[in-house]
């Protein structure tokens, strides 16, 4: 490739344009732009990259590579555990793909083609669902939201230890630990794990009472829990936390709130959760985002790391404007001196979630929640009738439930491999992360699963768990 030719995927890479940009910046060479990087940190050897492919060849290579995937369109899927297969209305895809949103690069005045109003609608609709008045723009994941909320509680209470229930997604717990910082850091927050009852899946209240004290900044638990269990002791947990001056932080799947009470109803101070079930595809593990919400009180508002969107009247009667508020306390306003660092990589998903919530309305959330509850319990009942198969926590679960295979004589890995051979993604293997549950898997049933889908799973599991003669 000659020096006067642009890179095929970078039209502005010809030397003349590069020089024009360097002249505008006021530096002689591109190397000058990287002076802050120590010389011994820079790679001097040539990178061993594969041969340059033309556009047609590259497309063919990528299509062939992607064809190796086993998708949830081609297979019947009962995996959840943090990323769930829900119905995404076509309107969500249509709205989120509009140029007004796709070109909405944060920080450019020209990017606000109704963006702020849409973000305001996201916060206000989610706030109505949660029965809370203060909702920030979404952060990168549920784990990020929980980590931020625990740090908020630590700043509010000036304490450096938090209590977290052990029946939690290991990946989410890992993110929480990252947010609480290494023990060597001066601002380290210690994470105390609270046990759960392996018979019911509920928090062990005795262990909680023994663990909390005036050193605890917050108690964090989820309902439904990672194991699908609806925590029925929420008011007692909140009372135990309140008695020692700790904040109660509750994680929730918002799609459950059409049929379950908001955590506010049993004493939550801060509520966090995921937005992925709200009209967002699974995107091969992407499409995640997390929310943080609380009462509209100064003690909470001034500890948020996120951006807020406010609404205000304008000089024209009946007209309203939307703008950022408390910008100065965020990482956008104070950079490394802000409350915490957040990124805007999930703000596009806020648009999809806004569309979904507007389409659904209160009755829609009640309908979808009821459908999920009924179908999950139908599936669990049929699965429990298979010889050697047991539902670990048969009462009080939503969308996900734990199936134990101890009495089949087979491991979860063996069962899942057999299911995969006939086009079914079995439940998430819990054997390594929760050994006390034995050979168990976390199964997920949502509104997309029909009676025929569930019956097919039951028939397949009956066959693959049968003793060989």
C-alpha positions as CSV (number, residue, x, y, z in Angstrom):
1,X,0.0,0.0,0.0
2,X,1.5,3.3,-1.0
3,X,1.9,6.2,1.4
4,X,-0.7,8.2,-0.5
5,X,-3.5,5.6,-0.1
6,X,-6.0,5.6,2.7
7,X,-6.5,2.5,4.8
8,X,-9.6,0.8,3.4
9,X,-11.5,1.3,6.7
10,X,-10.1,4.8,7.6
11,X,-10.8,7.2,4.8
12,X,-9.0,10.1,6.6
13,X,-5.8,8.2,7.0
14,X,-3.9,9.6,3.9
15,X,-0.7,11.5,4.8
16,X,-2.1,14.8,3.6
17,X,-5.0,14.7,6.0
18,X,-2.8,13.4,8.8
19,X,-0.5,16.3,8.3
20,X,-3.4,18.8,8.2
21,X,-4.5,17.5,11.6
22,X,-1.0,17.6,13.0
23,X,-0.6,21.2,11.8
24,X,-3.9,22.2,13.5
25,X,-2.8,20.6,16.7
26,X,0.6,22.1,16.5
27,X,2.9,19.1,16.7
28,X,5.3,17.8,14.0
29,X,4.7,14.1,14.2
30,X,2.2,11.6,15.5
31,X,4.8,10.2,17.9
32,X,4.8,13.6,19.7
33,X,1.2,12.8,20.8
34,X,2.4,9.8,22.8
35,X,5.3,11.4,24.7
36,X,3.6,10.8,28.1
37,X,4.0,7.1,27.5
38,X,7.4,6.0,28.7
39,X,9.6,4.7,25.9
40,X,10.1,1.3,27.6
41,X,6.3,0.8,27.6
42,X,6.1,1.1,23.9
43,X,6.2,-1.8,21.4
44,X,9.0,-1.4,18.9
45,X,8.7,-4.7,17.1
46,X,6.3,-5.2,14.2
47,X,3.0,-6.8,15.3
48,X,2.5,-10.3,14.0
49,X,-0.9,-9.7,12.4
50,X,-2.7,-11.9,9.9
51,X,-2.7,-10.9,6.2
52,X,-4.8,-7.9,5.3
53,X,-8.2,-9.1,3.9
54,X,-10.4,-7.3,1.4
55,X,-13.9,-6.4,2.5
56,X,-15.5,-9.4,0.8
57,X,-12.9,-11.8,2.3
58,X,-13.2,-10.3,5.7
59,X,-17.0,-10.5,5.6
60,X,-16.8,-14.2,4.6
61,X,-14.3,-14.9,7.4
62,X,-16.5,-13.3,10.0
63,X,-19.7,-15.0,8.8
64,X,-17.9,-18.4,8.9
65,X,-16.6,-17.7,12.4
66,X,-20.0,-16.6,13.7
67,X,-21.6,-19.7,12.2
68,X,-19.8,-21.8,14.9
69,X,-22.1,-20.2,17.6
70,X,-25.0,-22.1,19.0
71,X,-27.7,-19.5,19.3
72,X,-31.0,-19.2,21.3
73,X,-32.8,-18.9,18.0
74,X,-31.6,-22.3,16.9
75,X,-31.8,-24.0,20.3
76,X,-34.4,-24.0,23.1
77,X,-32.9,-22.0,25.9
78,X,-33.4,-22.3,29.7
79,X,-30.3,-20.4,30.7
80,X,-30.6,-17.2,32.7
81,X,-28.3,-16.4,35.7
82,X,-27.8,-12.7,34.9
83,X,-28.8,-12.5,31.2
84,X,-32.3,-13.5,30.3
85,X,-34.2,-14.3,27.1
86,X,-37.3,-12.1,27.1
87,X,-39.5,-10.9,24.3
88,X,-38.3,-7.7,22.7
89,X,-41.1,-5.8,20.9
90,X,-40.2,-4.8,17.4
91,X,-40.9,-1.2,18.3
92,X,-37.9,-1.2,20.7
93,X,-35.5,-2.2,17.9
94,X,-37.1,0.4,15.6
95,X,-36.9,3.3,18.0
96,X,-33.3,2.6,19.3
97,X,-32.0,2.3,15.7
98,X,-33.2,5.7,14.6
99,X,-30.4,8.1,13.6
100,X,-31.4,10.5,16.3
101,X,-30.2,8.0,18.9
102,X,-27.4,6.3,16.9
103,X,-25.6,9.6,16.4
104,X,-26.2,10.7,20.0
105,X,-22.6,11.0,21.0
106,X,-22.4,12.4,24.5
107,X,-21.0,15.9,24.9
108,X,-21.9,17.3,21.5
109,X,-24.6,20.0,21.5
110,X,-25.9,18.6,18.1
111,X,-26.5,15.2,19.6
112,X,-29.6,16.2,21.6
113,X,-32.4,15.3,19.3
114,X,-34.8,14.6,22.1
115,X,-32.1,12.6,23.9
116,X,-32.5,14.4,27.3
117,X,-36.3,14.0,27.2
118,X,-36.0,10.3,26.4
119,X,-33.5,9.9,29.3
120,X,-35.9,11.7,31.6
121,X,-38.7,9.4,30.6
122,X,-36.5,6.4,31.4
123,X,-35.8,7.7,34.9
124,X,-39.4,8.7,35.5
125,X,-40.9,5.5,34.3
126,X,-38.5,3.4,36.2
127,X,-39.1,5.5,39.3
128,X,-42.8,4.9,39.0
129,X,-42.2,1.2,38.7
130,X,-40.0,1.3,41.8
131,X,-42.1,3.8,43.7
132,X,-39.0,6.1,44.1
133,X,-38.4,9.7,43.0
134,X,-34.7,9.7,42.3
135,X,-33.3,7.5,39.5
136,X,-29.9,8.1,37.8
137,X,-28.9,7.3,34.3
138,X,-27.9,3.6,34.0
139,X,-24.4,2.3,34.7
140,X,-22.6,-0.6,33.1
141,X,-24.3,-3.5,34.9
142,X,-26.3,-4.7,37.9
143,X,-23.0,-5.5,39.6
144,X,-21.8,-1.9,38.9
145,X,-25.0,-0.5,40.3
146,X,-24.6,-2.6,43.5
147,X,-21.0,-1.6,43.9
148,X,-21.8,2.1,43.4
149,X,-24.7,1.9,45.9
150,X,-22.5,0.2,48.5
151,X,-19.9,3.0,48.1
152,X,-22.7,5.6,48.4
153,X,-23.8,4.0,51.7
154,X,-20.2,4.0,52.9
155,X,-19.9,7.7,52.2
156,X,-23.3,8.4,53.8
157,X,-22.6,6.5,57.0
158,X,-18.8,7.0,57.1
159,X,-18.4,3.3,57.7
160,X,-16.1,0.8,56.0
161,X,-17.8,-2.6,56.0
162,X,-20.9,-4.0,54.2
163,X,-22.9,-7.1,54.6
164,X,-23.8,-9.0,51.4
165,X,-25.9,-12.2,51.1
166,X,-23.9,-15.2,49.9
167,X,-26.7,-16.4,47.6
168,X,-25.6,-14.0,44.9
169,X,-24.3,-14.2,41.3
170,X,-20.5,-14.9,41.7
171,X,-19.8,-12.6,38.8
172,X,-21.8,-9.8,40.5
173,X,-20.1,-10.4,43.8
174,X,-16.7,-10.1,42.0
175,X,-17.7,-6.7,40.6
176,X,-18.9,-5.6,44.0
177,X,-15.5,-6.6,45.5
178,X,-13.8,-4.6,42.8
179,X,-15.8,-1.6,43.7
180,X,-15.0,-2.0,47.3
181,X,-11.3,-1.8,46.4
182,X,-8.3,-4.0,47.5
183,X,-7.4,-4.3,51.2
184,X,-4.3,-2.3,50.5
185,X,-6.3,0.8,49.6
186,X,-7.0,3.4,52.2
187,X,-10.7,3.6,51.1
188,X,-11.1,-0.2,51.2
189,X,-14.6,-1.4,52.1
190,X,-14.7,-4.9,53.7
191,X,-17.4,-7.3,52.4
192,X,-19.0,-9.6,55.0
193,X,-20.9,-12.5,53.4
194,X,-24.2,-13.4,55.1
195,X,-25.3,-17.0,54.9
196,X,-28.5,-18.3,53.5
197,X,-30.7,-21.3,54.6
198,X,-29.9,-24.1,52.1
199,X,-33.4,-25.5,52.9
200,X,-35.4,-22.4,51.9
201,X,-32.9,-20.2,50.0
202,X,-33.8,-17.3,52.4
203,X,-31.3,-15.2,54.3
204,X,-30.2,-16.6,57.6
205,X,-31.5,-13.9,59.9
206,X,-29.4,-15.2,62.9
207,X,-26.2,-14.9,60.9
208,X,-27.3,-11.4,59.8
209,X,-28.0,-10.3,63.4
210,X,-24.6,-11.7,64.5
211,X,-22.8,-9.9,61.6
212,X,-24.3,-6.4,61.7
213,X,-23.3,-3.7,64.1
214,X,-22.3,0.0,64.2
215,X,-19.5,-0.8,61.8
216,X,-21.8,-1.9,59.0
217,X,-22.6,0.7,56.3
218,X,-25.2,-1.3,54.5
219,X,-26.9,-4.6,54.1
220,X,-27.3,-5.8,50.5
221,X,-29.7,-8.6,49.3
222,X,-31.8,-9.4,46.3
223,X,-35.3,-10.4,45.6
224,X,-35.8,-12.5,43.5
225,X,-32.3,-13.8,44.5
226,X,-29.8,-15.2,42.2
227,X,-31.3,-18.6,42.9
228,X,-34.8,-17.2,42.0
229,X,-36.1,-17.2,45.5
230,X,-38.5,-14.4,46.5
231,X,-37.1,-13.1,49.8
232,X,-40.0,-13.0,52.2
233,X,-38.1,-11.5,55.2
234,X,-37.4,-8.1,53.6
235,X,-39.0,-6.1,56.4
236,X,-37.1,-8.0,59.1
237,X,-33.8,-7.5,57.2
238,X,-34.4,-3.8,56.8
239,X,-35.3,-3.5,60.5
240,X,-32.1,-5.3,61.5
241,X,-30.1,-2.9,59.3
242,X,-32.0,0.2,60.5
243,X,-31.4,-0.7,64.2
244,X,-27.7,-0.3,63.8
245,X,-27.9,2.8,61.5
246,X,-27.0,0.9,58.3
247,X,-28.6,1.4,54.9
248,X,-30.7,-1.3,53.3
249,X,-29.9,-1.8,49.6
250,X,-32.0,-4.2,47.6
251,X,-31.3,-5.6,44.2
252,X,-34.4,-6.4,42.0
253,X,-35.3,-7.6,38.5
254,X,-37.7,-4.8,37.4
255,X,-39.8,-7.2,35.2
256,X,-41.0,-8.8,38.5
257,X,-42.5,-5.6,39.8
258,X,-45.8,-6.1,37.9
259,X,-46.7,-8.8,40.5
260,X,-44.2,-8.2,43.4
261,X,-44.0,-5.3,45.8
262,X,-41.3,-2.7,45.3
263,X,-38.5,-3.1,47.8
264,X,-39.5,0.3,49.1
265,X,-42.6,-1.3,50.5
266,X,-40.5,-3.4,53.0
267,X,-38.0,-0.7,53.9
268,X,-35.3,-0.4,51.2
269,X,-33.3,2.8,51.2
270,X,-31.6,2.3,47.8
271,X,-32.8,0.0,45.1
272,X,-30.5,-1.3,42.3
273,X,-31.0,-3.8,39.5
274,X,-30.7,-4.7,35.9
275,X,-32.4,-3.1,32.8
276,X,-31.6,-5.9,30.4
277,X,-35.1,-7.5,30.7
278,X,-36.7,-4.2,29.6
279,X,-36.7,-4.6,25.8
280,X,-33.0,-5.4,25.3
281,X,-31.6,-8.4,23.5
282,X,-29.0,-10.7,25.0
283,X,-26.4,-9.6,22.4
284,X,-24.0,-12.5,23.2
285,X,-23.6,-11.4,26.8
286,X,-23.9,-7.7,26.1
287,X,-27.0,-5.5,26.4
288,X,-26.6,-5.3,30.1
289,X,-27.0,-2.2,32.3
290,X,-27.8,-1.3,35.9
291,X,-29.9,1.3,37.7
292,X,-29.7,3.0,41.0
293,X,-32.7,4.6,42.7
294,X,-33.6,6.1,46.0
295,X,-35.8,8.7,47.8
296,X,-35.3,12.2,46.6
297,X,-33.3,13.4,49.6
298,X,-30.1,15.4,49.8
299,X,-28.3,12.6,51.7
300,X,-28.7,10.3,48.7
301,X,-28.7,12.8,45.8
302,X,-25.3,14.2,46.6
303,X,-23.7,10.7,46.8
304,X,-24.8,9.5,43.4
305,X,-22.0,8.9,40.9
306,X,-24.5,9.0,38.0
307,X,-26.0,11.8,35.9
308,X,-29.5,13.1,36.6
309,X,-32.0,14.5,34.1
310,X,-34.3,17.3,35.3
311,X,-37.4,18.8,33.8
312,X,-38.2,22.5,34.0
313,X,-40.7,25.0,32.5
314,X,-39.4,27.4,29.8
315,X,-40.3,31.0,29.0
316,X,-42.9,29.7,26.6
317,X,-46.1,28.5,28.4
318,X,-46.7,24.8,28.2
319,X,-43.2,24.1,27.0
320,X,-40.6,22.2,29.0
321,X,-36.9,21.8,28.8
322,X,-34.7,18.9,30.0
323,X,-31.2,19.2,31.3
324,X,-28.4,17.6,33.3
325,X,-28.4,18.2,37.1
326,X,-25.8,17.6,39.8
327,X,-23.3,17.3,36.9
328,X,-20.5,18.7,39.0
329,X,-20.4,15.8,41.5
330,X,-20.0,13.2,38.7
331,X,-16.9,11.9,37.0
332,X,-18.0,14.0,34.0
333,X,-17.8,17.2,36.1
334,X,-14.9,16.4,38.4
335,X,-13.1,13.5,36.5
336,X,-11.1,11.5,39.0
337,X,-12.3,13.7,41.9
338,X,-16.0,12.7,41.3
339,X,-18.0,10.4,43.6
340,X,-17.2,7.5,41.3
341,X,-16.4,6.8,37.7
342,X,-19.3,6.0,35.4
343,X,-19.4,5.6,31.6
344,X,-22.1,6.2,29.1
345,X,-21.8,3.0,27.2
346,X,-25.3,1.8,28.2
347,X,-27.2,5.1,27.7
348,X,-28.4,3.7,24.3
349,X,-30.1,0.8,26.2
350,X,-31.9,3.5,28.3
351,X,-33.7,4.4,25.1
352,X,-34.7,0.8,24.4
353,X,-35.9,0.4,28.1
354,X,-37.9,3.6,27.8
355,X,-39.7,2.3,24.7
356,X,-40.4,-1.0,26.4
357,X,-41.8,0.5,29.6
358,X,-44.0,2.9,27.6
359,X,-45.3,0.1,25.5
360,X,-46.0,-2.2,28.4
361,X,-47.6,0.2,30.9
362,X,-48.8,-1.0,34.4
363,X,-51.1,-3.7,32.9
364,X,-48.4,-5.0,30.6
365,X,-46.0,-5.5,33.5
366,X,-48.7,-7.3,35.5
367,X,-49.5,-9.5,32.5
368,X,-45.9,-10.5,31.7
369,X,-45.0,-11.0,35.4
370,X,-48.0,-13.2,35.8
371,X,-47.1,-15.2,32.7
372,X,-43.5,-15.7,33.9
373,X,-44.7,-16.8,37.4
374,X,-47.2,-19.3,36.1
375,X,-44.9,-20.8,33.4
376,X,-41.9,-21.2,35.7
377,X,-44.1,-22.9,38.4
378,X,-45.6,-25.1,35.7
379,X,-42.2,-26.2,34.5
380,X,-40.9,-26.7,38.1
381,X,-43.9,-28.9,39.0
382,X,-43.5,-31.2,35.9
383,X,-39.7,-31.4,36.4
384,X,-40.2,-32.4,40.0
385,X,-42.2,-35.4,38.9
386,X,-39.2,-36.9,37.0
387,X,-37.6,-39.7,39.0
388,X,-34.4,-38.5,40.8
389,X,-35.1,-34.8,40.1
390,X,-36.0,-32.4,42.8
391,X,-36.8,-28.7,43.0
392,X,-34.6,-27.3,45.7
393,X,-36.8,-24.3,46.8
394,X,-40.3,-25.2,45.6
395,X,-42.2,-22.2,47.0
396,X,-41.8,-18.5,46.4
397,X,-39.7,-18.2,43.3
398,X,-39.9,-16.1,40.2
399,X,-38.5,-16.8,36.7
400,X,-35.6,-19.0,37.9
401,X,-35.5,-22.0,40.1
402,X,-32.9,-24.6,41.3
403,X,-33.2,-28.2,40.1
404,X,-31.2,-30.9,42.0
405,X,-30.0,-34.0,40.1
406,X,-28.3,-35.9,43.0
407,X,-30.5,-38.9,42.8
408,X,-30.1,-39.4,39.1
409,X,-26.5,-40.5,39.5
410,X,-25.5,-38.0,36.8
411,X,-23.6,-34.7,37.0
412,X,-25.1,-31.4,35.7
413,X,-22.3,-31.3,33.0
414,X,-23.4,-34.8,31.7
415,X,-27.0,-33.8,31.7
416,X,-26.3,-30.4,29.9
417,X,-24.1,-32.1,27.3
418,X,-26.9,-34.6,26.5
419,X,-29.5,-31.8,26.3
420,X,-27.2,-29.8,24.0
421,X,-27.0,-32.7,21.6
422,X,-30.7,-32.4,21.1
423,X,-30.9,-28.7,20.8
424,X,-31.6,-27.6,24.3
425,X,-29.6,-25.2,26.5
426,X,-30.0,-26.6,30.1
427,X,-29.7,-24.7,33.3
428,X,-26.7,-22.9,34.7
429,X,-24.4,-25.4,36.5
430,X,-24.2,-24.4,40.1
431,X,-22.0,-27.2,41.3
432,X,-18.7,-25.3,41.5
433,X,-20.1,-22.0,42.9
434,X,-22.6,-23.5,45.3
435,X,-21.3,-27.0,46.3
436,X,-23.6,-27.2,49.2
437,X,-26.5,-27.5,46.8
438,X,-25.1,-30.7,45.3
439,X,-25.6,-31.5,41.6
440,X,-27.8,-28.5,40.9
441,X,-28.6,-26.2,38.0
442,X,-30.4,-22.9,37.8
443,X,-33.2,-23.1,35.2
444,X,-34.9,-20.0,33.7
445,X,-38.4,-19.8,32.3
446,X,-39.8,-16.6,30.9
447,X,-42.8,-15.4,28.8
448,X,-41.2,-16.6,25.6
449,X,-41.5,-20.3,26.7
450,X,-44.6,-22.0,25.5
451,X,-46.3,-25.1,27.1
452,X,-44.8,-27.1,24.2
453,X,-41.3,-25.8,25.0
454,X,-41.6,-26.8,28.7
455,X,-43.1,-30.2,27.8
456,X,-40.2,-30.8,25.4
457,X,-37.7,-30.0,28.2
458,X,-39.5,-32.3,30.6
459,X,-39.5,-35.1,28.1
460,X,-35.8,-34.6,27.2
461,X,-34.7,-34.5,30.9
462,X,-36.7,-37.6,31.6
463,X,-34.8,-39.4,28.9
464,X,-31.3,-38.1,29.7
465,X,-31.6,-38.8,33.4
466,X,-33.0,-42.3,33.1
467,X,-30.8,-45.0,34.4
468,X,-29.0,-47.0,31.7
469,X,-29.8,-50.7,31.6
